[in-house]
């Protein structure tokens, strides 16, 4: 019964991450610079510092992936029992899936295929290249941020709470050499009966 519940929770994390990829892709489309293209008699050419635009688009997707990974990891940590492998694996798989969905959403929202659009343009006309990823490693920022955040929060929660034995030891006097020791030092020996 417990395994079935963990599988459902993991599937929920993966599906939730994929759905979260849609708004991340929309934001990426809104903030990422597009590569400008000009039509000349002999073909299509990028204008100016197009490599910088491609790197900036990758950078924006990486930043948004890190932010999404952190948010998803915090939600999963608060909603699940810490110390389980299932949520961690689900964060990794869901992060990759969410990144791919974000990338494809931004690509679909961006300018379409260049060739049909360029046919309708006169020579000297300008258009923007489709929004795309030039370094596929940025797709790993979401799952890495999610896994690291989950580990960090779990480790911080474990070290921040005192163990039950530690709390009890601090409250009880310590016996050393037959007489109790308090915070002020050794107590006077008990009176005989």
C-alpha positions in Angstrom: 0.0 0.0 0.0 2.8 2.4 0.9 4.6 1.7 -2.4 1.5 2.5 -4.4 1.1 5.8 -2.6 4.8 6.7 -3.2 4.4 5.9 -6.9 1.3 8.1 -7.1 3.2 10.9 -5.4 6.2 10.5 -7.7 3.9 10.6 -10.8 2.2 13.7 -9.4 5.6 15.4 -9.1 6.6 14.4 -12.6 3.3 15.6 -14.1 3.3 18.7 -12.0 6.8 19.6 -13.2 5.8 19.1 -16.8 2.7 21.3 -16.4 4.9 23.9 -14.6 7.1 23.9 -17.7 4.4 25.7 -19.7 4.4 29.0 -17.8 8.2 28.8 -17.5 8.2 28.5 -21.3 5.9 31.5 -21.7 8.0 33.6 -19.4 11.1 32.5 -21.4 9.5 33.6 -24.6 8.6 37.0 -23.1 12.1 37.8 -21.7 14.5 36.1 -24.0 16.0 38.2 -26.8 15.2 37.0 -30.3 17.9 36.7 -33.0 17.2 39.4 -35.7 17.5 38.2 -39.3 17.6 40.3 -42.5 16.7 39.1 -46.0 19.2 39.8 -48.7 19.2 38.9 -52.4 21.5 36.0 -51.7 19.8 34.6 -48.6 19.0 35.2 -44.9 21.7 36.7 -42.5 21.8 37.3 -38.8 22.1 40.9 -37.8 24.7 42.2 -35.3 25.7 40.2 -32.3 23.4 37.3 -32.9 25.6 34.9 -30.9 25.1 37.1 -27.8 21.3 36.8 -28.3 21.5 33.1 -28.5 23.6 32.9 -25.3 21.2 35.3 -23.6 18.3 33.1 -24.5 20.0 30.1 -23.1 20.9 32.1 -19.9 17.3 33.2 -19.4 16.1 29.6 -19.7 18.8 28.5 -17.2 17.7 31.2 -14.7 14.1 30.3 -15.1 14.9 26.6 -14.8 16.8 27.2 -11.5 13.9 29.2 -10.1 11.4 26.6 -11.1 13.6 23.8 -9.7 13.9 25.5 -6.3 10.1 26.2 -6.1 9.1 22.7 -7.1 11.7 21.1 -4.6 10.4 23.2 -1.7 6.8 22.3 -2.5 7.7 18.6 -2.8 9.7 18.7 0.5 6.8 20.3 2.4 4.2 17.9 0.9 6.2 14.7 1.3 7.9 12.7 4.0 11.6 13.6 4.0 14.3 11.0 3.5 12.5 9.1 0.7 14.2 8.3 -2.6 10.9 8.5 -4.6 10.5 12.3 -4.4 14.1 12.8 -5.2 14.0 10.7 -8.4 10.7 12.3 -9.3 12.3 15.8 -9.0 15.1 14.7 -11.3 12.8 13.2 -14.0 10.2 15.9 -13.6 12.9 18.6 -13.8 14.2 17.3 -17.2 10.6 16.9 -18.5 9.7 20.5 -17.2 12.8 21.9 -18.9 11.9 20.2 -22.2 8.3 21.4 -22.0 9.5 25.0 -21.2 11.9 24.9 -24.2 9.3 23.6 -26.6 6.6 26.0 -25.4 8.9 29.0 -25.9 9.9 27.7 -29.3 6.3 27.2 -30.4 5.3 30.7 -29.2 8.3 32.3 -30.8 8.5 33.2 -34.5 7.8 30.3 -36.8 9.8 28.7 -39.5 12.1 31.2 -41.3 11.8 30.0 -44.9 8.0 30.5 -45.4 8.1 33.8 -43.5 11.1 35.0 -45.6 9.4 34.2 -48.9 6.8 36.9 -48.2 9.5 39.5 -47.2 11.0 41.9 -49.7 14.8 42.2 -49.9 16.0 44.1 -46.9 13.1 43.0 -44.8 13.7 41.8 -41.2 12.3 39.1 -39.1 13.3 37.2 -36.0 14.7 33.7 -35.8 12.7 31.1 -33.8 13.5 31.0 -30.1 15.7 28.0 -29.5 18.3 26.5 -27.2 21.9 26.5 -28.5 23.5 24.7 -25.5 21.4 21.8 -24.4 23.1 21.7 -21.0 20.7 24.5 -19.8 18.0 21.9 -19.8 19.7 20.3 -16.8 19.5 23.4 -14.6 16.0 22.7 -13.5 16.6 19.1 -12.3 19.9 20.0 -10.7 18.4 22.9 -8.8 15.5 20.8 -7.6 17.7 17.9 -6.4 20.3 20.3 -4.7 17.5 22.3 -3.0 15.7 19.1 -1.8 19.0 17.8 -0.3 19.9 21.2 1.3 16.5 21.6 2.9 16.4 18.0 4.1 19.9 18.4 5.6 19.1 21.7 7.2 16.0 20.3 8.8 17.9 17.3 10.2 20.6 19.4 11.8 18.3 22.1 13.0 16.1 19.9 15.3 17.7 18.6 18.4 17.4 14.8 19.0 15.0 13.6 21.7 18.0 12.2 23.7 19.9 15.5 23.5 16.9 17.4 24.9 16.5 15.0 27.7 20.2 15.0 28.7 20.1 18.8 28.9 17.1 18.8 31.2 18.3 16.0 33.6 21.2 16.5 36.0 24.3 14.5 35.1 25.7 12.1 37.7 29.4 12.2 38.2 31.1 10.5 41.0 28.0 9.8 43.0 26.8 13.4 43.1 24.6 15.2 40.6 26.2 18.0 38.5 24.1 21.0 37.6 24.8 23.9 35.4 26.2 25.7 38.4 28.7 22.9 39.2 28.5 19.9 41.6 25.6 19.8 44.0 26.0 19.2 47.7 25.8 15.5 48.6 22.4 14.3 49.7 21.7 14.4 53.4 21.7 11.0 55.2 18.3 9.6 56.2 
